[in-house]
Amino acid sequence: MTTSSNSNKQYHFKDYLALVIPFIISTITTPLLGVVDTALVGHLPNPAFIAGIAIGTVIFNTIYWLFGFLRVSTTGFSAQALDDPILLRSSLIRPFFIAILLGIVFIIFQSLIFNTAMQLIKPNEEVKHHAHTYFTILIWGAPFVLINYVLVGWLMGMAKIKAVLFLQVLINLLNIVMAVTFVWGFHFDIQGVAFATLSAQIICTLLGIWFIYAYLPKTEQKTDFKAILSWQSLKGVILVNTNLMIRTICLLVVTNHFISIGSRFSTEVLAANAVLFQIHYLMAYLFDGFANASSVFSGKAKGTKDVTLYNQTLRWSLLSCFICPTVLIAIWLGFDSTIIHLLTNQTDIINLCTKYQYWIIVFPIVVAGGLIYYGVFSGISYTSSIRDSMILALLLWLIAQYLFVPIWGNHGLWLSYILFSTGRTLFLVIWIKKSKNNIML
């Protein structure tokens, strides 16, 4: 049991789990959209469809992972400001403004983004054509996706679980229904998949704004937008977000390098890696449910300067590092064949997935600490450690893929990724002791 030094509120592990489960459902939305798209085209006759969707998905995961800090940092800042209506408004308005600007920038520079991705990945012309079709439609959803990150992050920090759950379940249901209708009903192929996802993104973002209006604390004091968006007030937010952006850049360098190397083997290997990477995305975002819960409680601890609550959050996070991998491995061992067949029915790709699937078993074990403690540190805005640990993990990846890919091919590629994931954990946990000093700042 934990008793806050500044309040009579007592927290238990069940309170932590009460946030974990809905957060898992909410954070898994992003990879589920890619999984649904992959599954639909994975049952079309041409393997270039699934490869094109795979590349398009990688581009958008790159974009949205790069700015995923909008959700993470907003959760931390809103959790720290729960007792202050003015700070709560500020914790929403600042990242909301940033999200709009970034979304517009993505649309303006869409050709540069796509062409740069093609130079890095180097797919064949047919795959490139399908990827371009998918990309040029979905890029218009960038402002809505980034705004939705802010809205969901703010609601998470406020622990408005029902609202978060509703929004994330709705976006998936809308995407599935519209994608199935467009692809299987009207035979729109990749265009249908993209338009379905875009429509779901827009609808749910608009609904999220309505939720925010309902939950935003009412105050008689007039909102001073000039002060909220001044450089002095934005400086701290930008510093936190810059560290998280560097972390994400390192992650995306590895992810895109992984896809690029895999594309050199064959279209079938690229497609198989894409299927397994979708499963990896699902696992990673399941961990995000625990990370977000840890972020909320560590943010509460910092906001109230409650070291006891922070220590309890660390213990809950450590326990989660054992619970989550165990559950994921059990699910995979029980349903691995079923999951792969849901994503594709092409025999060659299924055989390749079966050949490399054992790396998926290792992944949750080695990455658990890096993903869950990432939530703890982001909740208290101690992001320099997150940045530094990821830079070290990136260096480990560069060394590993240079040594092992020439020897073991695609197995060497997956081994390198597992070593990178291991580094994410080992290089982050060394800062746990120092993180407690940040609580009293």
Beta strands, then each sheet from edge to edge (+ up, - down):
strand 1: 2-3
strand 2: 10-11
sheet 1: 1+ 2-
end
